[in-house]
Amino acid sequence: MFRGLEKLEPVGWESTAGIIASRIRARIIDGTFAPGSPLGEAQLASRLGVSRGPVREAMQRLIQEGLLTNRRNRGVCVISLGEDDIADIYFARSIIEKEAARTLIRTGDTASLGELEDLTARMSEAAGTVEWAELTNLDLRFHETLVGASGSGRLVRMFGTLVAETRICLSQLEPAYPVHEHLVEEHRSLLDAMRRGDERRTLEFIDKHLADAVRDLRESREPGMGSGGAGGS
């Protein structure tokens, strides 16, 4: 036996159910499976070319994640998010993101701060070209990177579900999404406050940014109303 071989860990692999869950999750997030639409186990199995067992397991995973719901007399459906759900998603996000920001300020992780700087610059480019999909993706990656800098695997996993729900919200917002430099300025102000170690201002910026997003999402649901604000994800 080669020396040190015992320290190698087995190569990970993803189960069929895991792959199916990933594919369904992606179609929920991008809006292919609309909120409230039913998902038939048999139809999915036929389309994916697999047996119903792994499809059933995949759907149970997504129910546990909160992306699917099992409704009486309707079966499994994609979740529909109302105004109370939106407010609750962003409330939970604020708790996680503020704790992550406090941790980043304490550690002064230059690698994470540099990655946030790069994402902010790329957001500025996307805002200038009015690239909706790219801007929303970079916006959410900024927040995911912030939470990842906490070093807490549990916070990251919790935040992953919230990000998926946020993407569902944003998929309905495209016509009203405020694509302009003020959104980028909010992220830059947040980043600058963290670099300075100004915890009070950092938390204020997070609260304002998320509150603006909730407002824009609510306004986008009202007929004939667009958003004049600067809220992002």
Long-range contacts (C-beta under 8 A, 24 or more apart in sequence): 15-54, 16-50, 16-54, 17-54, 17-55, 17-57, 17-58, 17-61, 18-58, 18-61, 20-44, 20-48, 20-50, 20-54, 20-55, 20-58, 21-58, 21-59, 21-61, 21-62, 23-48, 24-58, 24-59, 24-62, 25-62, 25-65, 25-67, 25-164, 28-62, 28-67, 28-68, 28-78, 28-164, 28-168, 29-164, 29-167, 29-168, 29-171, 30-167, 30-171, 31-168, 31-171, 31-172, 33-78, 34-78, 35-78, 35-79, 35-80, 35-81, 35-168, 35-172, 36-77, 36-78, 36-79, 36-80, 37-77, 37-78, 38-74, 38-75, 38-76, 38-77, 39-68, 39-75, 39-76, 39-77, 39-78, 40-75, 41-76, 65-161, 65-164, 66-161, 66-165, 67-161, 67-164, 67-165, 67-168, 79-165, 79-168, 81-165, 81-168, 81-169, 83-218, 83-221, 85-165, 86-169, 86-214, 86-217, 86-218, 87-214, 89-162, 89-165, 89-166, 89-169, 90-166, 90-210, 90-211, 90-213, 90-214, 92-158, 92-162, 93-143, 93-159, 93-162, 93-166, 93-210, 94-206, 94-207, 94-210, 96-147, 96-155, 96-158, 96-159, 96-162, 97-143, 97-146, 97-147, 97-159, 97-206, 97-210, 98-202, 98-203, 98-206, 98-207, 99-150, 99-155, 100-146, 100-147, 100-148, 100-149, 100-150, 100-152, 100-155, 101-146, 101-190, 101-194, 101-199, 101-202, 101-203, 101-206, 102-199, 102-202, 102-203, 103-149, 103-150, 103-151, 103-152, 104-146, 104-149, 104-150, 104-194, 105-194, 105-197, 105-199, 105-202, 107-149, 107-151, 108-197, 109-149, 112-145, 112-146, 112-148, 112-149, 113-191, 113-194, 113-195, 115-145, 116-142, 116-145, 116-146, 116-191, 116-194, 117-191, 119-145, 119-187, 120-184, 120-187, 120-188, 120-191, 123-183, 123-184, 123-187, 124-181, 124-184, 127-179, 127-180, 127-181, 127-183, 127-184, 128-181, 130-179, 132-174, 132-177, 132-179, 135-177, 135-179, 135-183, 135-232, 136-167, 136-170, 136-177, 136-232, 136-233, 139-183, 139-187, 139-232, 139-233, 140-166, 140-167, 140-233, 142-187, 143-233, 166-233, 169-217, 170-217, 170-233, 172-217, 172-220, 172-221, 173-216, 173-217, 173-220, 173-227, 175-220, 175-226, 176-216, 176-219, 176-220, 176-225, 176-226, 176-227, 177-216, 177-227, 178-216, 178-227, 178-228, 178-229, 178-230, 178-231, 178-232, 180-230, 182-230, 183-230, 183-231, 183-232, 185-230, 186-212, 186-230, 186-232, 187-232
